[in-house]
Amino acid sequence: MCASKDHIGNQTAAYPSRERDPFFAFIPQLFKFTGRLIAHELNIAKNAIVGSPSFTKHFLTDTFLFYKQNPRTLYDEVISGFTVAIMQVPESIAFSFVAGVPPLSGLHATFWMATITGVFGGKPGMISGAAGALAVVVTDLTVDDGVLSYLSTEERLNVLYFTMVMCGLAQILFAWFRLAMLVRLIPETGMIGFMNGLAIIIFMAQLPAFQYCDAEPLFVECTVDQRQWLSFQNQPGQTTLTLVHVFMCMAIMKLFPKVPKIGKMVPASLVSLLIGTLFEHTLFRMAFGISTRTVNETAPMSGSAPIFDWPTIPTDSTTISIVVQYALTLAAIGGVESVLTLQACNEITDTVPKMSDSNQELFAQGLANLVSGMFRAMGGDAMIGQSTINIMNGARHRVSSTMSGIFMLLFVVALSGFIELLPVATLTGVLFMVVLSTFQWKTFNILRYGRLSDSGVIVLVTLIAVFFNLAVAIAVGIVFSALVNAWDSGSHIDADIIEKPMLVKRTGHVYKDKKGVGHADDAGDEEVIMVKYVHVKGSIFFGSARHFINMFSVANDPQTVVIDFKDALIIDHSAVAAIGGITHRFAKVGKRVLLVNLPHKSHGRLHRTGDHTILKKQIILHKDELISVEQGETTHTSEIADDFGEVSEEKKTESVRATYSGDTGPVDEYHTPRDLQDLQMFNAGAKSVDEEIDHLEEVQGKFEVHELERKKDS
């Protein structure tokens, strides 16, 4: 009656040895794949270039006809662009000081960013310009004690502008490789930490507004050692008036929007600048005889249009490595903020998001930064505050964002004299309000009542952003959150474990004839044995593999163990190794493991990454091929019956048929066009998967595992 172990072992001997491809065999295939990918992208670029004249003609014609039929829409777009441009003037100047560049560099950057992204961007109505997220990183390149301290001020500026050119090229490559999709990996807590770190950095960058320098005629020409802090003891009047400027500006920006009608028509930041300038040059200087530092006394500007000037930099290895490092950092930070701003705008307008829009926005940002660097501008990214205001003003088209850039250039050319009169302390007040709006105040609620891991991500990202780098902070936040999720997921795996007698029956040898028709020999022996039935629930991966292994005991478990994967999924090679290790250890002591109800994907992972020497000693069930399940009386019966349809009430036993095969059985293949998974390096053997599986079906043996019929009590 009982099948011998020797007979079982003979079933696996029929499985022939299979050799995998040599390790480096994938290299020519990878080159072919890369060549096809590049050719495909070049074909897209060629079609775009060839079709651009026709597209441009139709686009301009349709645009002209649309606004001719809707003049009110054109008026609203232009007025909204004008309003946003006025708001960008003080912020662009303020961020110029944060970055350590002349004010004209920040204003020109806003012109290029707004105009180019307005035309080519992925979201009509979205505003870009000189922004704080990049300014706080750029300052490392321009300050006297920064990473380029061995260069002169002019050389440091040239390195900055060349870095922006490289940053633009990097963002264009990001768009080409469709990397905008990676933004979805950023957790919400990571973004909170990012915004908090950005707010703190902007705040710290405003501290030089409370410094003075008498050694040089211009404050920007003073070194760090020459600058001194204002104090009530040495400069009581200047210190007091500087604080008055700051708090007066903040109060105006807070209260002016509440003024009926006019409060919503005129930007509060512009009103605060006008009032601050009026107080500075009338009351403070004329009445009190005390002055605070202005833009002209810090870094004077001349109202001129942008001029092309290719930046020349030293070619030593240190400078080049710094350029590459900061170009990638700026590209990543600008890309993240721009894509998130686009998503925020889509939520406001109830627009269905498209990943192509995000990649198009990345391309536009890269092109704008590239051009900015060529015209000695500091570059920038999307500005969520101005974008929100522009869209809430009713702007839905490209005219508003494009006109904001054009108006900015007009302001620079026509109003440069007025800009030089602005008090630096008033600009500091504007940016202090930016800090208050940027900082995520819900942080304290999360820290108090939220989960410890969420609080940890926020604090960790904030600290790294402040003391090291914004881009690195985001990366660390993603990794930390992924590890926490892996730990949590690993603790959620569970199993229903029961020991019970079952009938194991050999159903015969399965083979295929020349026509591919399947046949089976006569049924073989059968035996009644005690088995350990383990119904696994959850995902098995590196985080849960140890917990899964601990469900089994080689010394205490019976001769046969049945593992049911109906409600489980094998995720990675750690899971494959865990299953193979369990099978190997049980086989050493003459015991066997039956794997039943394996999903398609789990089957494929076992075959592709598992040890074939171990796999050919396993018993695999593939519920979609050659398998049937009958309804029984155990707790597993109803779940299995749901998968295979209704079963008659007359049947009183549960039967789980498993195939004892020389390998893993059918393999799940992914046929994604032009995907890396099509390469043989990601498959198991030298031959195709289908061909190998056909061979496995010819040599595999079959077993049935039945539950013993239970007699009802009379």
C-alpha positions in Angstrom: 0.0 0.0 0.0 2.7 2.5 1.0 4.8 4.2 -1.6 8.5 3.9 -0.8 10.9 6.8 -0.5 13.1 5.2 -3.1 10.2 5.2 -5.6 9.6 8.9 -4.9 13.3 9.7 -5.4 13.3 7.9 -8.7 10.7 10.4 -10.0 13.1 13.2 -9.7 16.0 11.4 -11.3 14.2 11.7 -14.7 14.7 15.4 -14.6 17.8 16.3 -16.8 20.3 18.8 -15.6 19.9 22.3 -16.9 22.6 24.9 -17.3 22.0 28.7 -17.0 23.5 31.1 -19.5 27.0 32.3 -18.7 26.9 35.3 -16.5 28.1 37.8 -19.1 25.8 36.5 -21.9 23.3 39.2 -21.2 25.8 42.0 -22.2 25.2 41.9 -26.0 21.4 41.5 -25.3 21.5 44.5 -23.1 23.3 46.5 -25.8 20.6 45.5 -28.3 17.9 46.5 -25.9 19.6 49.9 -25.3 20.0 50.4 -29.0 16.3 49.7 -29.7 15.3 52.0 -26.9 17.5 54.9 -28.2 16.3 54.3 -31.7 12.7 54.5 -30.5 13.3 57.7 -28.6 15.1 59.3 -31.5 12.2 58.4 -33.8 9.9 60.1 -31.4 12.2 63.2 -31.4 12.4 63.1 -35.2 8.6 63.0 -35.5 8.3 65.9 -33.1 10.8 68.0 -35.0 9.3 67.2 -38.4 5.8 67.8 -37.2 6.6 70.9 -35.1 6.0 73.5 -38.0 2.6 72.1 -38.7 1.7 71.7 -35.0 2.9 75.3 -34.3 0.9 76.7 -37.2 -2.3 74.9 -36.1 -1.7 75.7 -32.4 -1.2 79.5 -33.1 -4.2 79.5 -35.4 -6.4 77.8 -32.9 -5.2 80.0 -30.1 -5.8 83.2 -32.0 -9.3 82.0 -32.9 -10.1 81.0 -29.4 -9.1 84.3 -27.8 -10.8 86.2 -30.6 -14.0 84.4 -29.7 -13.3 84.7 -25.9 -11.8 88.2 -25.3 -12.8 88.1 -21.6 -10.7 85.0 -21.1 -7.7 86.7 -22.7 -8.2 89.8 -20.4 -8.4 87.6 -17.3 -5.3 85.7 -18.3 -3.2 88.9 -18.9 -4.4 90.5 -15.7 -3.6 87.4 -13.7 -0.1 87.2 -15.2 0.4 90.9 -14.4 -0.6 90.3 -10.7 1.7 87.3 -10.4 4.6 89.2 -11.9 4.2 91.9 -9.3 4.2 89.3 -6.5 7.3 87.7 -7.9 9.4 90.9 -7.9 10.1 91.0 -4.2 10.5 87.3 -3.8 12.9 87.1 -6.7 15.1 89.8 -5.2 14.9 88.2 -1.8 15.8 84.8 -3.1 18.7 86.4 -5.0 20.2 87.5 -1.7 19.6 84.0 -0.2 21.5 82.5 -3.1 24.3 85.2 -2.9 23.8 86.4 -6.4 23.1 89.9 -7.8 19.3 90.8 -7.7 19.3 91.1 -11.5 20.3 87.4 -11.7 17.2 86.4 -9.7 14.9 88.6 -11.7 16.2 87.4 -15.1 15.8 83.8 -13.8 12.2 84.4 -13.1 11.7 85.9 -16.6 13.3 82.8 -18.3 11.6 80.3 -16.0 8.1 81.8 -16.3 8.3 82.3 -20.0 9.8 79.0 -21.1 7.7 76.8 -18.7 4.6 78.8 -19.7 5.1 77.8 -23.3 6.4 74.2 -22.9 5.2 73.2 -19.4 3.0 70.3 -18.6 0.3 72.4 -16.8 -1.1 75.6 -18.3 -1.3 78.3 -15.7 1.5 77.0 -13.5 4.1 79.6 -12.5 7.9 79.1 -12.2 10.7 81.4 -11.2 13.6 81.9 -8.8 12.6 79.8 -5.8 13.8 79.2 -2.3 14.3 75.4 -2.7 17.2 76.0 -5.1 18.4 79.2 -3.6 19.3 77.6 -0.3 21.4 75.0 -2.1 23.0 77.5 -4.5 24.3 79.6 -1.6 26.9 76.8 -0.9 28.5 77.7 -4.2 28.6 81.5 -3.8 29.5 82.2 -0.1 33.1 83.0 0.8 33.4 80.0 3.2 31.5 77.5 0.9 32.7 74.6 -1.2 34.3 77.0 -3.7 36.1 79.2 -1.2 39.4 78.8 -3.2 37.9 80.8 -6.1 37.2 84.5 -6.5 33.6 85.9 -6.4 33.4 86.2 -10.2 34.7 82.6 -10.6 32.2 81.3 -8.1 29.3 82.9 -10.0 30.5 81.4 -13.3 30.6 78.0 -11.7 27.0 78.6 -10.4 25.8 79.5 -13.9 27.6 76.5 -15.5 26.0 74.3 -12.8 22.6 75.5 -13.8 23.3 74.6 -17.4 24.2 71.1 -16.3 21.2 71.0 -14.0 19.0 71.8 -17.0 20.5 69.0 -19.0 20.0 66.6 -16.1 16.3 67.5 -15.9 15.9 67.0 -19.6 17.4 63.5 -19.2 15.0 62.9 -16.2 12.1 63.7 -18.5 13.5 61.5 -21.3 13.8 58.5 -18.9 10.3 59.2 -17.6 11.6 59.6 -14.0 8.7 61.8 -12.9 6.9 58.6 -11.7 9.5 58.2 -8.9 7.9 61.1 -7.1 5.1 58.8 -6.0 7.7 57.0 -3.8 8.0 60.0 -1.5 5.9 59.5 1.6 3.7 62.3 2.9 5.9 62.5 6.1 8.9 62.9 3.9 7.4 65.9 2.2 6.4 67.4 5.5 10.1 67.1 6.6 11.2 68.5 3.3 9.0 71.6 3.6 10.0 72.1 7.3 13.7 71.9 6.4 13.2 74.3 3.5 11.4 76.8 5.8 14.2 76.6 8.4 16.9 77.1 5.7 15.1 80.1 4.3 14.8 81.6 7.8 18.5 81.1 8.5 19.3 82.7 5.1 17.6 85.9 6.3 19.9 86.4 9.2 22.5 88.5 7.2 19.7 91.2 7.1 20.6 91.9 10.7 24.3 92.4 9.9 26.3 95.5 8.8 29.7 96.1 7.3 31.7 99.3 7.2 34.9 97.9 5.7 33.5 98.0 2.1 31.2 100.3 0.2 28.8 97.4 -0.7 27.7 94.8 1.7 28.1 92.0 -0.8 31.8 92.8 -1.1 32.4 92.2 2.6 33.8 88.9 3.7 32.2 86.8 6.4 34.8 88.0 9.0 34.1 91.7 8.1 30.4 91.4 8.8 29.1 92.2 12.2 25.8 91.7 14.0 23.5 94.6 14.8 22.9 95.1 18.5 20.9 97.4 20.8 24.1 98.2 22.6 26.2 99.5 19.6 23.5 100.4 17.0 20.3 100.9 18.9 18.6 103.1 16.2 19.4 100.9 13.2 18.6 97.7 15.0 15.2 99.1 16.1 14.3 100.3 12.7 15.3 97.1 11.1 13.0 95.2 13.4 10.2 97.8 12.7 10.6 97.1 8.9 10.4 93.3 9.4 7.3 93.3 11.7 5.5 96.1 9.8 5.9 94.1 6.6 4.7 90.9 8.2 1.7 92.7 9.7 0.7 94.3 6.4 1.0 90.9 4.6 -1.2 89.3 7.2 -3.9 92.0 7.5 -4.1 93.7 4.1 -5.8 90.8 2.3 -8.7 91.2 4.8 -9.4 94.8 3.5 -12.7 94.7 1.5 -12.3 94.6 -2.3 -8.9 96.2 -2.6 -7.3 93.6 -0.4 -7.9 90.9 -3.0 -7.0 93.1 -6.0 -3.5 94.2 -4.9 -0.8 91.8 -3.7 -0.1 92.3 0.0 3.7 91.8 -0.6 3.7 94.7 -3.0 1.8 97.0 -0.6 4.3 96.1 2.2 7.3 97.0 -0.1 5.7 100.3 -1.1 5.0 101.3 2.5 8.4 100.1 3.8 10.2 102.1 1.1 8.1 105.2 1.9 8.9 104.9 5.6 12.6 104.3 4.9 13.2 107.3 2.7 10.9 109.8 4.5 10.3 109.1 8.1 13.4 107.1 9.0 16.1 109.0 7.0 14.6 112.5 6.9 12.9 112.7 10.3 15.1 110.4 12.5 18.3 110.7 10.5 18.8 106.9 10.7 18.9 104.5 7.8 18.8 100.8 7.2 20.5 98.9 4.4 18.8 99.0 0.9 19.2 97.0 -2.2 21.4 99.6 -3.8 23.7 99.6 -0.7 23.9 95.8 -0.8 24.2 94.9 -4.5 23.2 97.6 -7.0 21.5 96.5 -10.2 21.2 98.0 -13.7 17.9 97.5 -15.5 19.0 95.6 -18.7 17.7 92.8 -20.7 19.4 89.4 -20.5 22.7 89.0 -22.4 24.1 85.7 -23.6 27.3 84.9 -21.8 28.7 81.4 -21.7 30.2 80.7 -18.3 33.8 79.7 -18.2 35.0 77.7 -15.2 38.3 76.1 -14.0 38.8 72.7 -15.4 40.4 71.1 -12.3 38.9 67.9 -11.0 37.7 69.4 -7.7 35.6 72.0 -9.5 34.2 69.6 -12.0 33.1 67.1 -9.3 31.4 70.0 -7.4 29.6 71.0 -10.5 28.3 67.5 -11.2 27.3 66.9 -7.6 25.3 70.2 -7.3 23.8 69.9 -10.8 22.3 66.5 -9.9 21.2 67.8 -6.5 19.5 70.9 -8.0 17.9 68.9 -10.7 16.4 66.4 -8.2 15.1 69.1 -5.9 13.7 71.3 -8.7 12.1 68.2 -10.3 10.5 67.0 -7.1 9.0 70.5 -6.3 7.8 71.1 -9.8 6.1 67.7 -10.1 4.4 68.1 -6.7 3.3 71.6 -7.7 1.8 70.3 -10.8 -0.1 67.7 -8.8 -1.4 70.4 -6.4 -2.6 72.4 -9.4 -4.4 69.4 -10.8 -6.2 69.0 -7.6 -7.4 72.6 -7.6 -8.6 72.3 -11.2 -10.0 68.8 -10.8 -7.9 67.6 -13.7 -7.1 63.9 -14.2 -3.3 63.7 -13.7 -1.2 62.3 -16.5 2.4 61.1 -16.0 3.2 62.5 -19.4 2.3 66.0 -18.1 4.8 65.6 -15.3 7.6 64.5 -17.7 6.7 67.4 -20.0 7.0 69.8 -17.0 10.4 68.3 -16.2 11.5 68.9 -19.7 10.3 72.5 -19.6 12.1 73.1 -16.2 15.3 71.7 -17.6 15.1 73.8 -20.8 14.5 76.9 -18.7 17.4 76.2 -16.3 19.7 75.5 -19.2 18.9 78.8 -20.9 19.1 80.7 -17.5 22.6 79.5 -17.0 23.6 80.7 -20.4 22.3 84.2 -19.6 23.8 84.5 -16.1 20.6 83.8 -14.3 20.4 81.7 -11.1 17.7 79.3 -12.4 14.6 78.1 -10.4 11.7 75.8 -10.3 7.9 75.8 -10.0 6.4 78.1 -7.3 3.4 76.5 -5.6 2.3 79.8 -3.9 2.1 81.8 -7.1 0.8 78.9 -9.1 -2.1 78.5 -6.7 -2.9 82.2 -6.8 -2.8 82.3 -10.6 -5.2 79.3 -10.9 -7.5 80.6 -8.2 -7.7 83.9 -10.2 -9.3 81.9 -13.0 -6.2 81.3 -15.2 -6.4 78.1 -17.1 -4.2 78.7 -20.1 -0.6 79.4 -21.1 -1.1 83.1 -21.6 -1.1 83.9 -17.9 2.2 82.1 -17.0 3.9 83.3 -20.2 2.8 86.9 -19.6 4.0 86.9 -16.0 7.5 86.3 -17.4 7.2 89.1 -20.0 5.9 91.5 -17.4 8.8 90.6 -15.1 11.3 91.6 -17.9 9.4 94.9 -18.4 9.6 95.6 -14.6 13.4 95.0 -14.7 14.0 97.3 -17.6 11.6 100.1 -16.4 11.6 99.9 -12.6 15.2 99.0 -11.7 15.7 102.4 -10.1 12.8 101.8 -7.7 13.9 98.3 -6.9 17.3 99.7 -5.7 15.4 101.8 -3.1 13.8 98.8 -1.4 14.9 98.2 2.2 16.5 94.8 2.7 14.7 94.4 6.0 11.3 94.7 4.2 12.3 91.9 1.9 13.3 89.9 4.9 9.7 90.5 6.3 8.3 89.1 3.0 10.4 86.0 3.3 9.6 85.5 7.0 5.9 85.2 5.8 7.0 82.7 3.2 8.7 80.8 6.0 5.5 80.8 8.1 3.5 79.5 5.1 6.0 76.9 4.1 6.5 75.3 7.5 4.0 72.5 8.1 2.4 73.4 11.4 0.6 70.1 11.5 4.0 68.6 12.3 3.4 69.2 16.0 0.1 67.4 15.9 1.7 64.4 14.2 4.6 64.5 16.7 2.2 64.5 19.6 -0.5 62.0 18.5 0.9 60.3 15.4 2.8 57.1 15.0 6.4 57.1 16.2 7.8 56.0 12.8 6.0 58.9 11.1 7.4 61.4 13.6 10.8 59.9 13.1 10.7 60.4 9.3 9.6 64.0 9.7 12.4 64.8 12.3 15.0 62.9 10.3 14.3 64.5 7.0 14.1 68.0 8.6 17.4 67.7 10.3 19.2 66.3 7.3 17.7 69.0 5.1 18.9 71.7 7.5 22.4 70.4 8.2 23.3 68.6 5.0 21.2 68.7 1.8 17.5 68.8 0.7 17.9 66.1 -2.0 19.7 63.7 0.4 17.0 64.3 3.0 14.3 63.2 0.6 16.3 60.1 -0.3 16.8 59.2 3.4 13.1 59.7 4.1 12.2 57.3 1.3 14.6 54.6 2.5 13.6 55.0 6.1 9.9 54.8 5.3 10.5 51.7 3.1 12.4 50.0 5.9 9.6 50.7 8.4 7.0 49.4 5.9 9.1 46.3 5.4 9.3 45.7 9.1 5.6 46.2 9.6 4.7 43.9 6.6 7.0 41.2 7.9 5.1 41.1 11.2 1.7 40.6 9.4 2.3 37.2 8.0 0.2 34.5 9.7 -0.9 30.9 9.2 -3.5 28.3 10.2 -1.6 25.2 11.3 -3.2 21.8 11.9 -2.0 18.2 12.0 -4.3 15.6 10.6 -4.2 12.2 8.7 -4.5 12.5 4.9 -4.4 10.0 2.0 -1.5 10.5 -0.4 -2.0 8.7 -3.7 0.3 8.5 -6.7 -1.9 9.2 -9.8 0.6 8.1 -12.4 3.3 9.4 -14.7 2.4 12.4 -17.0 3.9 12.8 -20.4 3.1 14.3 -23.8 3.2 12.6 -27.2 4.6 14.1 -30.4 1.4 16.0 -31.0 1.6 17.7 -27.6 -1.3 15.7 -26.2 -1.0 14.9 -22.5 -1.3 11.3 -21.2 -1.0 9.6 -17.8 0.0 6.1 -16.8 -2.1 4.0 -14.4 -2.5 5.1 -10.9 0.2 4.0 -8.5 0.4 3.3 -4.8 -1.3 5.2 -2.0 -0.7 5.6 1.7 -2.4 7.2 4.8 -0.1 9.5 6.6 -0.2 12.2 9.3 0.6 15.6 7.7 1.1 19.1 9.0 -1.2 21.4 7.0 0.0 25.0 7.0 -2.3 27.6 5.4 0.0 30.7 5.0 -1.6 34.2 4.9 0.4 37.2 3.9 3.4 38.2 1.8 6.7 36.3 2.2 9.7 38.5 1.6 13.0 39.4 3.3 11.1 41.0 6.2 8.9 38.0 6.9 11.0 35.1 5.8 12.4 34.4 9.3 8.9 34.4 10.8 7.8 32.0 8.0 10.7 29.6 8.7 9.9 29.6 12.4 6.5 28.0 11.5 8.3 24.7 10.9 10.3 22.3 13.1 12.3 19.6 11.4 12.5 17.5 14.6 8.9 17.7 15.7 6.9 18.0 12.4 5.5 14.7 10.8 7.0 13.0 7.7 4.9 15.2 5.3 4.2 18.9 5.5 1.7 20.6 3.2 2.1 24.3 2.7 -1.0 26.1 1.2 -0.1 29.4 -0.6 -3.7 30.2 -1.6 -3.7 33.4 0.5 0.1 34.1 0.3 2.5 35.6 -2.2 6.2 35.0 -2.7 7.7 38.4 -3.2 11.5 38.1 -3.5 14.4 35.7 -3.5 14.5 35.7 0.3 11.2 34.0 0.2 12.4 31.5 -2.5 15.5 30.8 -0.4 13.3 30.2 2.7 11.1 27.7 0.9 14.1 26.0 -0.6 15.9 25.9 2.8 12.9 24.3 4.5 12.6 21.6 1.8 16.3 20.9 1.9 16.4 20.5 5.7 13.3 18.2 5.7 14.7 16.1 2.9 17.9 15.5 4.9 15.9 13.7 7.5 13.8 11.8 5.1 10.8 14.1 5.2 9.0 15.9 2.3 7.3 19.2 1.7 4.2 19.7 -0.5 3.6 23.2 -1.9 0.0 23.7 -3.0 -2.1 26.5 -4.5 1.0 28.5 -5.7 -0.1 31.6 -7.6 1.3 32.2 -11.1 3.8 34.9 -10.0 5.0 32.8 -7.1 5.5 29.9 -9.5 7.6 32.1 -11.8 9.8 33.5 -9.0 10.6 30.0 -7.7 11.6 28.9 -11.2 13.6 31.9 -12.1 15.6 32.5 -9.0 15.4 29.2 -7.0 18.1 26.5 -6.8 17.0 24.0 -9.4 18.7 21.2 -7.4 16.4 21.9 -4.5 13.3 22.8 -6.6 13.2 19.5 -8.5 12.8 17.7 -5.1 9.7 19.8 -4.2 6.0 19.0 -4.8 4.3 21.8 -6.5 0.6 22.4 -7.1 -0.5 24.8 -9.8 -4.3 25.2 -9.3 -4.9 26.2 -12.9 -3.3 23.1 -14.5 -4.2 19.4 -14.1 -5.6 20.1 -10.6 -9.1 19.8 -9.0 -10.2 20.3 -5.5 -13.2 18.6 -3.9 -15.3 20.0 -1.1 -14.5 18.6 2.3 -15.3 19.3 6.0 -12.3 21.3 7.1 -12.0 25.1 7.5 -10.0 25.3 4.2 -12.7 23.6 2.1 -15.1 26.5 1.5 -12.2 28.8 0.5 -10.8 26.4 -2.0 -14.2 25.6 -3.4 -14.8 29.3 -4.1 -11.8 29.3 -6.5 -12.9 26.2 -8.4 -16.7 26.5 -8.5 -19.4 24.8 -6.6 -19.0 21.2 -5.4 -21.8 18.8 -4.9 -23.2 18.3 -1.4 -22.8 14.5 -1.6 -19.0 14.7 -1.4 -17.8 14.4 2.1 -14.0 14.5 1.6 -11.5 17.1 0.7 -9.0 16.2 -1.9 -5.9 18.3 -2.7 -4.0 16.9 -5.6 -0.4 18.0 -5.9 2.1 17.3 -8.6 5.5 15.9 -7.6 7.5 17.3 -10.5 11.1 17.5 -11.5 10.9 21.3 -11.5 8.6 24.1 -10.6 6.0 23.5 -13.2 4.4 26.3 -15.3 6.1 29.6 -15.1 4.4 33.0 -15.3 5.9 35.1 -18.1 5.6 38.8 -18.6 5.4 40.0 -22.1 5.8 43.7 -21.6 6.9 45.2 -25.0 10.5 46.5 -25.0 10.9 45.7 -21.3 14.1 44.6 -19.6 12.2 41.5 -18.4 12.3 40.2 -22.0 16.1 39.7 -21.8 17.3 36.2 -21.1 19.3 37.4 -18.2 16.1 37.5 -16.3 15.0 34.0 -17.2 16.3 30.8 -15.8 17.8 28.6 -18.5 19.4 28.8 -21.9 16.2 27.7 -23.6 13.0 29.6 -23.6 10.8 29.2 -20.5 7.9 27.7 -22.5 10.2 25.1 -24.1 11.6 24.1 -20.7 8.1 23.9 -19.1 6.9 21.6 -22.0 9.8 19.3 -21.1 9.0 19.4 -17.4 5.4 18.4 -18.1 6.7 15.3 -19.9 8.8 14.1 -17.0 6.8 15.1 -13.9 5.0 12.6 -11.7 1.7 13.2 -9.9 0.4 12.7 -6.4 -2.9 13.2 -4.7 -3.3 14.2 -1.1 -6.8 13.3 0.3 -8.4 13.9 3.6 -9.7 10.8 5.2 -13.5 10.4 5.1 -15.0 11.2 8.4 -17.9 9.0 9.6 -20.8 10.8 11.1 -21.8 9.8 14.6 -25.0 7.8 14.5 
